[in-house]
Amino acid sequence: MDSNSSIALRLLRAIDDEDWPGVTALFADDAEYRKPAGDTCRGRAAIERHYRDERAVVVGMHRVAQVWDRGAWGVVTGDFVGRLRDGSRQCVRFIDRIRVEAGSIVEREVMTAAVPGALPVAPLATSRLLLRGFELADAADLARVAGDRSVADTTVTVPYPLDVEAA
């Protein structure tokens, strides 16, 4: 049986992939989802409607910092960077807690806090350089460059080898 935290990671991956059927399939029919804004969705249909139609973030990427099981709860922490429906970008720190019964999420609670000064990021451009925030399209290049053993050996957090999914 999957641990709470492994199902939480599967959920975050499905959200990043915009796999809404995959997201909702992880929830029990009568699940409860407490959203960062404080309101609650109850039931798989309401959760699916939220992800498909109602959430403010159009596309984004979770960067997981820590994962652990705490009793009945799986806990995942990290950063999330996303693009909102109005085109602006958002960066938040998150704590995602889920409780699983019989292989399905029965409770999920997400708490977020804006990362001060993280956004908006103005790109820095010269005739030979463009310095900007990472985008999902950069993952393959980042994996190639940062995943080089000579680069990874000089860092604390970059694994070797670094695959595209981790990038």
N, C-alpha and C positions, 0 to 999 in steps of 0.2 A: 504494500500500500504506500502511496506517495505521502511524504510528510507535508505538513501545512506549508512550510517554506518553499518546498519544491513546486507545489501547486501555485503559490504566489508568484514564483518566477515564471512559470508557464503563462500565468495571467498577464504579467507585464509584457512578456514577449508577444503575446497575441494582440495586446493593445498597441504596441509599437508597430506591429505588422498590419494594423487595421483589419484584423481578422475578427469581425464582430460576431459571426456564428461561433467561432472558436472561443471568444470571450464568454458569451452567454452560456455555452455548453458547459463551462466549468462551474456555473452556479446551480444550486438546487432550485427547484420550482418555487419554494417559499423563502428564498434567501433575502437577507437584508443588507443593503449597501449604504453606509453612512458616508456621504460625499464631503469633500473638503469645505464646501460652503455651509455645511451644517444640516442640510436637508437629507432626507432618506428616501431611497427607492426600495420598495418591497415587492418581491416576486420577480421571477426571471423575465417576464414580459416587460415590466417597468425598467428593469436594468438594461435590457436590450434596446428599448426605446431611448433611454438616456445615452447609451454609447453611439447609437446610430444617428440620432437626430438632435439631441438636446445639449450635449457637452460643448463647452465653449472652445476647447482645444480641437483643432482640425487634425493636426499631425504632430507627433513629438517622439522623443526618445528618452527612455529611462536609463540612467547610469547607476547601477547598483553598487553600494558601498559595503553593506553588511547584510547577512541573512542568518537567521537563527529561529529555532523553535523555542517558544516560551510557554510551557504547559500546553494548554489547549490551543494556543495561538501560534501562527507562523508570522514572523516579523521581517520586513525588508525595508532597509533605509537606503537613501541615495539622493540623486539629483534628477530632475526632469526638466528638459528644455522642449518647449512646444510652440507651435504657431497657432495663434488664436484666429477665430473666424474673421476678425477685422484686419488680419494681416500682420498684426504686431506679434512680437515674440515674448515668451514668458519663461523664466527660470525659477524653479522652486526646489527646496529641499523637501523630501517626503518621508513619512513613516507610513507604511502600509501594513495593516494587521489583518490577517484572515484566520477564520476558524473553519475547519473542514470536518464534515461527517459523511461517512459512507462514500468517500471519494469526490464529494461536491462541496463547493464553498457555501456555507450557510450564513456566514457573517463576514462582511468586509468593512473596514474603517480606514479611511485615508485622511491623514493630517498633513498639511503642507505649510510652509513658510517661505515667503519670497526671499530670494537671495539678494541682499542689498547691493546695489551698484552693479549687478551682473548684466542687466539689460536696461536700455538698449545698448548694444555694442556698435560703435561707429567704426567702420573699417578704416584701416590705415593703408593708403595706397601711395606708391612711388612708381617711377618708370619701370622698375624691375621687381617690385614686390607688392603683393596684396595680402594684408594681414587682416583676417576676419574670424568670426566665430566658426566653429565646426558645423557642418551640415551632414545629414545622413549620406549624401552622395560622396562625402569624403572618406567613408569607412574603408574602402579598398585601398586607397592611397595611404591612409594612416596605418593600416595593417602592414603594408609593404615597408614603409619607412620606419615606423616605431617598432615594428616586430623584428627588425634586424637584430641579431644577437648583440652586436657592438653597441646598439642604442639601448636595448632592453637591459643590458648588464650595468648601465650607468643610472638606472632608475630603481625606485623601491616598488612601484606599483604596476609597471608594464610587464606582463608575462612574456616569456619566450616559449614557443612561438605565439605571436599575437594573431588570432584569426579575425576575419572580417566581422563576425558577430560580436566578438569582444570589443573590437575597435568602435 
